[in-house]
Amino acid sequence: MKRALVIDDEPLARMVVLEYLQAFSDQIEVMQECNDGFEGLKAIHQHQPDLIFLDVQMPKINGFEMLELVENQPSVIFTTAFDEYAIKAFEAHAIDYLLKPFSKDRFNKAVEKYLAQLPAAKQNKQTEELLEAVSSSPAQHERIVVKTGTKVKIIPVSDVIYLQADDDYVSVFTQEGSYLKNKTMNFFEQTLDPRYFVRVHRSYMVAIQQITRIDPYEKDSHLAILKSGAKIPVSKTGYVKLKQVLGI
């Protein structure tokens, strides 16, 4: 028996999924309904589902942001209103997606596709690839969502002072403290607006407005002195980038 969750902020949408799932009651058991991403995260941790039916556009955190915080990602069938960018990503990487409003026949095809699909590990890889694809969407660039213990923290990009590579993670530094995000520096270099953030070193990326001065350091390197007092190493290549952005 496959364990499933239904995560959607619209009660009617959840009701439709539950009704249509009755046809698969001998194969899929719904463990819980969730009306936002926070509830979804808790339920995934509690129930360790095989499959989730996930809405993308939800309050607080959206479906993509929620998935980024899940360590062992279940298989996903997305249920969403039309979003041209997301649909392109779904077509390339998702197990399946259902555009609201969807028919019972279309729903059945999605579930049957899941049940006949590849092993779970392969499906999880598809989900990871999907998240990488949608990360290039402008809608995903305005904030960084991180998990601190059991809590979720939403960091507006405007609050970021600098970022530092930390093994397989990136530490995001703000005035309130630092937070780990399971992404690479290359990811942030590709997604953060280059008008406001510059990768000044292999391991550092800085918010330009936070820089108070740039001091010479050893050989061809420099130090960026930030408003917070932090001293960030600037490589030769990073210095060239900084001069271009600052127009000096």
Secondary structure as UniProt FT lines:
FT   STRAND          2..7
FT   HELIX           11..21
FT   HELIX           22..24
FT   TURN            25..27
FT   STRAND          28..34
FT   HELIX           37..47
FT   STRAND          51..55
FT   HELIX           63..68
FT   STRAND          75..80
FT   HELIX           84..93
FT   STRAND          96..99
FT   HELIX           104..115
FT   HELIX           120..134
FT   TURN            135..136
FT   HELIX           138..140
FT   STRAND          143..148
FT   TURN            149..150
FT   STRAND          151..156
FT   HELIX           157..159
FT   STRAND          162..166
FT   TURN            167..168
FT   STRAND          169..174
FT   TURN            175..176
FT   STRAND          177..181
FT   HELIX           185..191
FT   TURN            194..196
FT   STRAND          197..201
FT   TURN            202..203
FT   STRAND          204..207
FT   HELIX           208..210
FT   STRAND          211..216
FT   TURN            219..220
FT   STRAND          222..226
FT   TURN            227..228
FT   STRAND          231..234
FT   HELIX           236..246
//
